Amino acid sequence: MSQMKLPQAGLLLWMCVMNRVLDTASALSITHCVIIQYTNITCYWKTADQHLNISSYRLQINKTSCESKHSFISVGDCNTVGSNCSVQPIDSALHCFCADVLASTHSGSIRSPLYNFNGISAVKLPPPQIKDLKPSESPGCLQVIWRMTESIPTNEKCNILLQAEYTTHNQTQSQTIEAFSKKTWEICKLHPGSKYTVRFRAQDKRAHTHWSSWTSVDTTTPEKAPSAAPRLWRLIEPAEEAGKRRLTLLWKPVSWPEVSGVVLSYSASCHSDLDSSQWTCGSINASRRFCILTISDDPCHCSLTATNSAGTSPPAHISIPAHMDTKFPPPQTISATPLDDTRLKVEWTVALNQSESGFVVQWTAVPYTEPDSLHWEHMNKTARGFILTGLRPEVPYNLSVMSLYGRKAGSGLSIVAFTREGAPSVGPNITVVTTSSSGVVLKWDPVPLEKRHSLIRNYTVLYSINGKSATVDTCDEHTSLIGLIEGTYNICVMAHTAVGGAVGPCQMVVVGLEDVQVIPILLCALLLCFLILIIPVCMRMRIKRCLCPTVPDPSKSSLSIWSNTKPCQHKLPSLSPMSSIISVGQTSTYQDYGEKDYVPVQVFAYHTLPHDNNETETKIYNSTSAITYQDPKLTPAQAFPTHFLNQSYTKPDQVIPAVREEDPQPSSDDLLFDSLFSHKSNQADLCGYIHVSQSYAPVIMTVDAYRSLDLDECPHFLQVLPEDTST
């Protein structure tokens, strides 16, 4: 039994070894080889098992006769760690070759199966070289001058193919010819004024799987005048003043290939159909797509042309109807269906008897800001729908469809649509129309379109009083609340969309007092309080002057530093004609009288203010009469006032500034209540000083307003004069 098992075990071992060899051989194989004529042979291989941990590869190439395939001559070998390797140089590709790869691993070596190939079928030519590319004499053609980088034997040139590929505006065309059939090559059917990318490659047609790499160059064909007019549209805005309308002309550039070059400028103008009036935008930069004109209410027609370096395009025309002209009708219906967040499908229907030449679909985000935000598209007369792209979610779009009748357009039919709806960002602002004893009438402004984020479905009126609340649903933008009890209500309105709602600002409303509202009353009360507070503030200085008058300071009087400008004369005048002045305070009176004239009598009194006791001594100064005589020869300018001041007396030859002194008991010689007079050569000169002690407060009383003065009363008046008044 054991003898039977031994041959079976050997057979099993041999099968495992062979299976291992076959597995390792299939794990490494050459995919293909490429021969660059007279340069090198490059072979490529792949490894099926990525876990073999191969450290390096060795490529071995041999050549043999394609007929016998028995004897092999080594061409060369190369080492690499990658998946391809090149053996160079080679003398010719007109041989048959075999190649294998030996891979080194940690556990040993793995060899690939032999790869046999015919050299001519593996040839890859080097890329051709473009020497020149220029416009041909034939219109719409380019002339190509090229050459091969390697010399080709004459008997091999017939096997060389040349392929040209030229691309413009995402359009690619290709041509293939025998390379040496022509000395030059022309590429035709090109569009004028277009930028082309031209590239070439070569192939040995016996090696149909191997093309050379591309050689490319860019060029632009000569320009021509545009062969088509721009697409023109208009936006007519409401008249700002009588007889004038704002017209915005919009256009789209001439499409390729009709543009035949690069547009440099546009020219737009309008002409009245009734008179010779015209309006023009002049030359417009090519980057702009609109022009704004102010035209009359009359019908007119407008034209637009595009200009490039070769000429001007045919004009585009459009007719502008007269103001309020509704001759051509709009489509019957229009609808919009959202497809996703960025697309809307617009559909419309028309009457059977309408003969439209086309349609214009116009859309813009709300609110409309500038002409660049307005989008439009021309549609043919059979179109009944259009898909708008590039939109934004929760943004309202104003969509319009207008029918075209030749160069004229009918009125538009519009709707507002959203790609995706959302809740409003603000609520309505309410206004109280009227109030009564048991109700209130409200209205509110609609939510602005740009803040709705969807279509408003309905409104809810919210109102509350004393902690109780209620709601009223309505689809209108006004409502009446009736059956209310007296009181102050807090009212606001909520706007609803399909997604959500938003509440507007609330307002307090008083119900029960007709036409009386809380806010006006509060404003009036605040205004009244403001006036009550501001008036005393504005009049504080006047009130202060009335309650606390300013008391003059005698020490700051001009008489406190008064001195005579010439020697004083202290001679008593006789009771003959003279001139005198009696003055109290800063008020003086001068009068001239004759010898027998009389003047009013004034009596002066003073109070003694004691320092050490509370007794008050009141004395009536016995100058009960003061006589003022008139000297006709004296003028008012020669009379001087006598001032009754709280000032110390000094003799004329001494001038001592006034000071405040405490005199416990002043003598009568120190009190002067009269004037000092001097009379010389009919000239009156007053020089004197009046002394009143700081301790006395004079009181002036009028005894007899008017009476005659006797001479026997004079001593009482004159006894207080200084004894010596002479100089």
Secondary structure, 3 states (H helix, E strand, C coil): CHHHHHHHHHHHHHHHHHHHHHHHHHCEEEEEEEEECCCEEEEEEEECCCCCCCCEEEEEEEEECCCCCCCEEEEEEEEECCCEEEECCCCCCCCEEEEEEEEECCCCEEECCCEEEEHHHHECCCCCEEEEEEECCCCCCEEEEEECCCCCCHHHHHHEEEEEEEEECCEEEEEEEEHHHCCCEEECCCCCCCEEEEEEEEEECCCCCCCCCCEEEEEECCCCCCCCCCEEEEEEEEEEECCEEEEEEEEECCCCCCCCCCCCEEEEEEEECCCCCEEEEEEEECCCCEEEEEECCCCEEEEEEEEECCEECCCEEEEECCCCCCCCCCCCEEEEEEEECCEEEEEEECCCCCCCCEEEEEEEECCCCCHHHEEEEEECCCCCEEEECCCCCCCCEEEEEEEEECCEECCCEEEEECCCCCCCCCCCCEEEEEECCCEEEEEECCCCHHHCCCCCCEEEEEEEECCEEEEEEECCCEEEEECCCCEEEEEEEEEECCCCEEECCCEEEEECCCCCCHHHHHHHHHHHHHHHHHHHHHCHHHHHHHHCCCCCCHHHCHHHHCCCCCCCCCCCCCCCCCCCCCCECCECCCCCCCCCCCCCCCEEEEEECCCCCCCCEEEECCCCCCCCCCCCCCCHHHCCCCCCCCCCCCCCCCCCCCCCCCCCCCCHHHCCCCCCCCEECCEECCCCCCCCCCCEEEEEECCCCCCCCCHHHHHHHHCCCCCCCCC
